[in-house]
Amino acid sequence: MTNKQSAWRSPWVIGWVGLLLLFFIFSGVRIYLAVTSSPGLVDENYYERGEALSRNRLQREARNPGWEMRLEAPEFVDIGKPTQFGFRVSDREGRPVAPDSVTFYVYRPADSSLDFSKPMRLVEPGHYTVEASFPLLGVWDILVSSTHDQDEYNIPHRISAGVK
């Protein structure tokens, strides 16, 4: 009689099959999480917006007025409490400038459903303010956008709400 054992009883075969099965399970979990979780995109139309920026870049650079823009952000931003932000814009000689509009955009990199924007109000020529409240602890991206004619000029800033 010959002693024929099934290959499925070998610890090596069981180990390799188990490893392969574990790989497929973890891959399936990762695919499920990638499909169901938030992509964290800042802008829904990021590709189209990027193409438009690239197309018009040289034209905008030729029309660049040379504004000096500065965001006045506090060092500490508490969660759920209104915080005052300022924005100053001036020309190359330091004279105040009056853009057509100034908008304060706030983006949550981890969850785009919390993004919001507010128009900034004119306090004096070249000085704008807005009051904003951040509902959650963590990182927030701020973009102050000033428009002049058909052009848009931006100044970015990143804060950590609730973190000293």
Order of alpha helices (4+ residues) and beta strands (2+ residues): alpha-alpha-alpha-beta-beta-beta-beta-beta-beta-beta-beta
